[in-house]
Amino acid sequence: MKNIIIKFIALSMLLVSSLVYACGDNPNAMAQGPFKDSAFNNGVICFQNSPDKRDVDFYQSYSSVNGKVNKIIDTFSYSDAPAEVSSVFFTTLDGKRSVVVLLRWNVNYFTNGVQYLYHYEVKAYNTTKDSGYELFLDSDRDPNLSGFQTKNNEKVSNYKLDNASKIKKYLHSKYGD
């Protein structure tokens, strides 16, 4: 009886660990996620820190007829500081299911008495016909999708799209659902 219990516990731990770390290539580097992605069969997305913790990789994982697919969709690179994933959510943009990511970098610049604390960028990815995601929106297409949190005379001014609710409202008003 004792051996059966030990085998059951070991098998349960193996099964749970394979489900939890089904996304990405390093379960110890998870920055955000995994998040269930109902657009794909057994789909999940996740965000992992690179080994040097400077970059963040956006992964997608799902089941296909050819087996399990685990691929990098994008890499958010170090830019004066390591990239941080602040918010992730699913929504519909331009009639397609989308993943929206709010990124930030601690920049800490000083110019003309103004301190720039964080740089923010919003990126949106639409589903593709080949069961993946592609970049749909970023600051190259819409300059409002990036900005700074600043401090001037001890007054902090936040970036206008600094949370999921504000981002969703802006994106739906400009790009529809």
Phi, psi and chi 1 to 4 in degrees:
 res  aa     phi    psi   chi1   chi2   chi3   chi4
   1 MET       -  -40.8 -178.5   68.7  168.4      -
   2 LYS   -63.0  -39.9 -170.2  175.8 -176.0 -179.3
   3 ASN   -65.6  -36.4  -76.7  -19.8      -      -
   4 ILE   -65.8  -42.6  -67.5  173.4      -      -
   5 ILE   -63.8  -43.8  -67.3  172.3      -      -
   6 ILE   -63.6  -43.7  -68.7  171.9      -      -
   7 LYS   -63.4  -40.7  -73.6  179.6 -176.8  178.4
   8 PHE   -63.2  -44.5  176.6   75.6      -      -
   9 ILE   -63.2  -44.9  -68.8  171.5      -      -
  10 ALA   -62.4  -43.6      -      -      -      -
  11 LEU   -65.4  -40.6 -178.2   60.5      -      -
  12 SER   -62.2  -43.8  -63.1      -      -      -
  13 MET   -63.6  -40.8  -71.4  173.0   55.5      -
  14 LEU   -63.9  -45.4 -179.9   63.3      -      -
  15 LEU   -63.8  -47.4  179.7   62.0      -      -
  16 VAL   -63.4  -43.7  168.3      -      -      -
  17 SER   -64.2  -34.3   68.2      -      -      -
  18 SER   -71.8  -29.9   69.2      -      -      -
  19 LEU   -76.2  -40.0  -67.1  174.4      -      -
  20 VAL   -68.4  -38.3  170.2      -      -      -
  21 TYR  -107.9   39.0  -60.4  118.2      -      -
  22 ALA   -80.0    0.5      -      -      -      -
  23 CYS  -123.8  137.1 -174.9      -      -      -
  24 GLY    84.2 -169.9      -      -      -      -
  25 ASP  -118.7   -2.9   64.4   -3.7      -      -
  26 ASN  -148.2  101.0 -177.0   -6.0      -      -
  27 PRO   -63.2  -19.7   21.1  -30.7      -      -
  28 ASN   -84.1   -2.7  -63.3  -40.8      -      -
  29 ALA  -111.1   13.6      -      -      -      -
  30 MET   -62.7  124.7 -156.5   65.7   69.3      -
  31 ALA   -98.3  -39.5      -      -      -      -
  32 GLN  -150.3  141.8  -70.1  -88.2   -8.0      -
  33 GLY    97.5 -168.9      -      -      -      -
  34 PRO   -74.4  148.8   24.5  -28.6      -      -
  35 PHE  -113.9  132.1  -57.9  106.9      -      -
  36 LYS   -62.9  137.4  -73.5 -173.2  120.4 -174.7
  37 ASP  -124.2   98.1 -173.6  -12.0      -      -
  38 SER   -70.1   -6.5   62.4      -      -      -
  39 ALA   -73.4  -14.3      -      -      -      -
  40 PHE  -133.0  152.8  -56.4   98.5      -      -
  41 ASN   -63.6  118.0 -174.3   25.1      -      -
  42 ASN    53.2   39.0  -65.1  -41.2      -      -
  43 GLY   -81.6  142.2      -      -      -      -
  44 VAL  -144.3  154.3  -67.3      -      -      -
  45 ILE  -124.2  155.4   61.1  168.5      -      -
  46 CYS  -156.3  167.7   66.7      -      -      -
  47 PHE  -130.7  124.9  -59.5   83.5      -      -
  48 GLN  -123.1  141.6  -71.2 -173.9   -7.7      -
  49 ASN   -72.1  144.0  -69.7  -45.6      -      -
  50 SER   -68.2  163.7   61.9      -      -      -
  51 PRO   -54.3  -33.8  -27.9   35.6      -      -
  52 ASP   -89.3    2.9   63.1    3.1      -      -
  53 LYS    62.0   22.5  -60.3 -159.6 -177.2  -55.1
  54 ARG   -93.9  -38.3  -67.5  169.4   58.7   98.7
  55 ASP  -110.6  163.7  -57.5  -26.0      -      -
  56 VAL  -127.3  129.2  175.5      -      -      -
  57 ASP   -99.9  135.1  -67.3  -37.5      -      -
  58 PHE   -96.8  114.5  170.7   16.0      -      -
  59 TYR  -108.7  150.9  -79.6   91.9      -      -
  60 GLN  -127.3  137.1  175.0 -168.4   24.6      -
  61 SER  -135.9  137.6 -179.3      -      -      -
  62 TYR  -162.3  167.7   59.8   91.5      -      -
  63 SER   -94.7  138.9  -62.6      -      -      -
  64 SER  -131.9  175.9   76.6      -      -      -
  65 VAL   -64.1  -22.7  -66.7      -      -      -
  66 ASN   -92.8    6.0  -62.6  -35.0      -      -
  67 GLY   113.4 -164.8      -      -      -      -
  68 LYS   -78.4  135.1 -174.9  171.2  172.6  122.5
  69 VAL  -110.0  130.7  175.3      -      -      -
  70 ASN  -139.2  107.2 -170.4   39.7      -      -
  71 LYS  -138.4  155.2   62.2 -176.8  176.9  179.7
  72 ILE   -84.5  128.4  -66.1  177.8      -      -
  73 ILE   -89.7  -41.2  -58.2  -59.5      -      -
  74 ASP  -159.2  161.8 -157.3   -9.7      -      -
  75 THR  -125.5  129.2  -62.5      -      -      -
  76 PHE   -99.1  111.3  -48.9  124.8      -      -
  77 SER   -88.9  155.0  -60.8      -      -      -
  78 TYR   -57.8  133.6 -176.8   95.5      -      -
  79 SER  -148.1   90.8  179.9      -      -      -
  80 ASP    70.8  -16.6  -64.4  -32.7      -      -
  81 ALA  -164.3  163.1      -      -      -      -
  82 PRO   -63.6  145.5  -20.6   30.9      -      -
  83 ALA   -70.3  142.8      -      -      -      -
  84 GLU  -125.1  133.8  -61.4  174.6   33.2      -
  85 VAL   -90.0  112.1  178.2      -      -      -
  86 SER   -89.9  -34.9  -64.7      -      -      -
  87 SER  -155.4  146.5 -175.6      -      -      -
  88 VAL  -139.9  132.2  176.8      -      -      -
  89 PHE  -153.3  159.2   61.1   91.7      -      -
  90 PHE   -99.4  143.4  -65.7   96.2      -      -
  91 THR  -158.2  178.0 -167.7      -      -      -
  92 THR  -109.5  126.4  -57.8      -      -      -
  93 LEU  -130.9  135.3  -64.5  173.9      -      -
  94 ASP    52.9   34.6 -162.4   30.6      -      -
  95 GLY    77.7    6.8      -      -      -      -
  96 LYS  -124.1  149.1  -65.3 -177.2  179.8  179.0
  97 ARG   -66.2  133.5 -179.3  172.0  171.5   80.7
  98 SER  -133.4  152.9  -57.6      -      -      -
  99 VAL  -110.1  128.9  174.4      -      -      -
 100 VAL  -114.4  133.8  179.7      -      -      -
 101 VAL  -125.7  129.5 -178.4      -      -      -
 102 LEU  -103.0  120.7  173.7   61.8      -      -
 103 LEU  -111.2  155.0  -57.8  160.6      -      -
 104 ARG  -148.4  153.9   77.7  175.5 -169.0  173.9
 105 TRP  -131.2  135.3  -67.2  -98.1      -      -
 106 ASN   -78.6  110.0 -176.8  -16.7      -      -
 107 VAL  -103.9  -39.7  -68.5      -      -      -
 108 ASN    51.4   53.8 -147.6   16.8      -      -
 109 TYR   -93.4  154.7  -64.3  139.8      -      -
 110 PHE  -125.1  127.6  -70.4   91.8      -      -
 111 THR  -145.9  125.2  -56.9      -      -      -
 112 ASN    48.9   42.8  -62.5  -32.0      -      -
 113 GLY    80.2   -0.7      -      -      -      -
 114 VAL  -103.6  130.8  177.0      -      -      -
 115 GLN   -98.9  126.0 -178.8 -179.9    6.3      -
 116 TYR   -96.9  111.5  -67.3   81.5      -      -
 117 LEU   -85.0  -53.2  -55.6  171.3      -      -
 118 TYR  -134.1  146.6  -71.9   97.7      -      -
 119 HIS  -105.9  132.6  176.1 -103.5      -      -
 120 TYR  -115.0  149.0  -72.1   85.9      -      -
 121 GLU  -146.0  137.7 -176.4  164.5    7.5      -
 122 VAL  -105.7  133.4  176.5      -      -      -
 123 LYS  -128.7  138.4  -67.7 -172.8  173.9 -146.1
 124 ALA  -122.8  136.7      -      -      -      -
 125 TYR  -122.4  128.0  -59.2   83.0      -      -
 126 ASN   -97.6  152.5  -80.0   -6.4      -      -
 127 THR   -67.5  151.8   53.7      -      -      -
 128 THR  -116.9  168.0   64.9      -      -      -
 129 LYS   -65.5  -27.2  -68.7  178.1 -173.9  172.9
 130 ASP   -93.5   31.8   67.5  -19.4      -      -
 131 SER    61.2   44.4  -61.4      -      -      -
 132 GLY  -142.4 -163.5      -      -      -      -
 133 TYR  -126.3  149.2  -76.4  101.0      -      -
 134 GLU  -135.3  151.0   65.9 -176.4   -1.0      -
 135 LEU   -62.2  126.2 -176.3   62.5      -      -
 136 PHE  -106.3  -47.4  171.9   60.5      -      -
 137 LEU  -134.7  140.3  -68.0  170.7      -      -
 138 ASP  -155.9 -172.9   65.5    1.4      -      -
 139 SER   -69.9  -16.8   60.0      -      -      -
 140 ASP   -69.0  -35.5  -70.8  -20.4      -      -
 141 ARG   -87.0  -34.5  179.3  164.4  174.4 -161.2
 142 ASP  -138.8  103.7 -177.6  -16.5      -      -
 143 PRO   -59.9  -19.1  -10.5   15.8      -      -
 144 ASN   -70.4  -11.5  -68.8  -47.1      -      -
 145 LEU   -85.2   13.4  -63.4  179.3      -      -
 146 SER  -146.3  155.3   73.0      -      -      -
 147 GLY   177.1 -175.8      -      -      -      -
 148 PHE  -122.9  150.7  -69.5   92.5      -      -
 149 GLN   -92.7  128.4  179.0 -173.1   52.3      -
 150 THR  -124.9  163.9   60.5      -      -      -
 151 LYS  -135.8  122.6 -174.1  175.8 -178.1 -178.0
 152 ASN  -136.5  122.3 -171.8    5.8      -      -
 153 ASN    52.3   45.8  -65.4  -32.7      -      -
 154 GLU    68.0    3.4  -59.8  -56.2  -46.7      -
 155 LYS   -98.9  121.9 -177.5 -179.9 -179.5 -134.1
 156 VAL   -90.9  130.3  174.2      -      -      -
 157 SER  -114.1  118.2  -63.4      -      -      -
 158 ASN   -80.5  153.5  -70.8  -37.4      -      -
 159 TYR   -61.6  137.7  168.2   56.0      -      -
 160 LYS   -66.1  -20.0   64.0 -176.6  174.6 -177.3
 161 LEU  -116.2   55.6  -59.5  175.7      -      -
 162 ASP   -93.1    8.3   64.3   -8.5      -      -
 163 ASN  -152.0  167.3   67.0   48.4      -      -
 164 ALA   -60.5  -40.3      -      -      -      -
 165 SER   -62.3  -46.3  176.5      -      -      -
 166 LYS   -66.3  -40.5  -67.2  174.9 -173.9  176.6
 167 ILE   -64.0  -47.8  -64.2  166.3      -      -
 168 LYS   -60.5  -44.1 -169.5  177.7  -80.6 -168.7
 169 LYS   -60.7  -45.7 -175.6  176.8  177.9 -178.8
 170 TYR   -64.1  -49.8  172.6   78.7      -      -
 171 LEU   -62.2  -41.5  -68.7  175.3      -      -
 172 HIS   -69.6  -33.7  -75.0 -169.9      -      -
 173 SER   -70.9  -32.1   71.7      -      -      -
 174 LYS   -95.7  -35.2 -172.2  150.5 -177.1 -169.5
 175 TYR  -117.8    0.9  -60.6  100.1      -      -
 176 GLY    66.8  178.6      -      -      -      -
 177 ASP  -129.6      -   33.1  -53.7      -      -
